């Protein structure tokens, strides 16, 4: 039986139970990360891509970042090409 993967990403929030090895840095490495933290990381990347300051983004709550991404999506800004 294979060993259960543990999420190595710490974004200050709880992990979800669905940890998978996720490719990062153009598929150069695979890191065990839960879907909750992948989503949160994508929100940070989307906001940064749209001109938000990374340090300020990271000071905000996950709910705030999610809301800001929703605002960007509703305003028609493209956010589909962010990489992990």
C-alpha positions in Angstrom: 0.0 0.0 0.0 1.4 3.4 -0.9 2.1 6.0 1.7 -0.4 8.9 1.8 1.1 12.2 0.6 1.2 15.2 2.9 0.8 18.7 1.6 4.1 20.7 2.0 2.5 24.1 1.2 1.9 26.4 4.1 -0.4 29.3 3.2 -1.8 29.8 6.8 -4.9 27.8 6.0 -6.0 24.2 6.4 -5.2 21.6 3.9 -7.8 19.7 2.0 -7.5 15.9 2.0 -6.8 15.5 -1.7 -3.0 15.9 -1.9 -1.3 15.2 -5.3 2.1 15.7 -6.7 1.8 18.9 -8.7 4.4 19.9 -11.3 6.0 23.3 -10.7 8.6 25.4 -12.6 7.7 24.2 -16.1 7.4 20.6 -15.0 10.9 20.6 -13.5 9.8 19.3 -10.1 6.7 17.7 -8.5 5.6 18.8 -5.1 2.8 17.2 -2.9 0.2 20.0 -2.5 -3.5 19.9 -1.7 -6.1 21.4 -4.0 -7.0 24.1 -1.5 -3.4 25.4 -1.5 -3.1 25.1 -5.3 -6.2 27.2 -5.7 -4.9 29.8 -3.2 -1.6 30.0 -5.0 -3.3 30.5 -8.4 -5.3 33.4 -6.9 -2.1 35.0 -5.8 -0.6 34.5 -9.2 -3.7 35.9 -10.9 -3.7 39.0 -8.8 0.0 39.6 -9.3 -0.4 39.2 -13.0 -3.1 41.9 -12.9 -0.8 44.4 -11.1 -1.4 43.7 -7.5 1.7 43.9 -5.2 2.7 40.4 -4.0 3.6 41.5 -0.5 0.2 43.2 -0.1 -1.7 40.2 -1.5 -0.1 37.9 1.0 -1.2 40.1 3.9 -4.8 39.7 2.9 -7.1 36.8 3.8 -7.8 34.0 1.4 -11.4 35.1 1.2 -10.3 38.6 0.2 -8.0 37.2 -2.6 -10.7 35.0 -3.8 -13.1 38.0 -4.0 -10.6 40.1 -5.9 -10.1 37.3 -8.4 -13.9 37.1 -8.9 -14.0 40.8 -9.5 -11.3 40.4 -12.2 -13.1 37.6 -13.8 -16.4 39.5 -13.8 -14.7 42.5 -15.3 -13.5 40.3 -18.3 -9.8 40.3 -17.5 -8.0 37.2 -18.8 -6.6 35.1 -15.9 -6.3 31.7 -17.5 -2.6 31.5 -18.3 -0.9 31.6 -14.9 1.7 28.9 -14.2 2.5 27.3 -10.8 
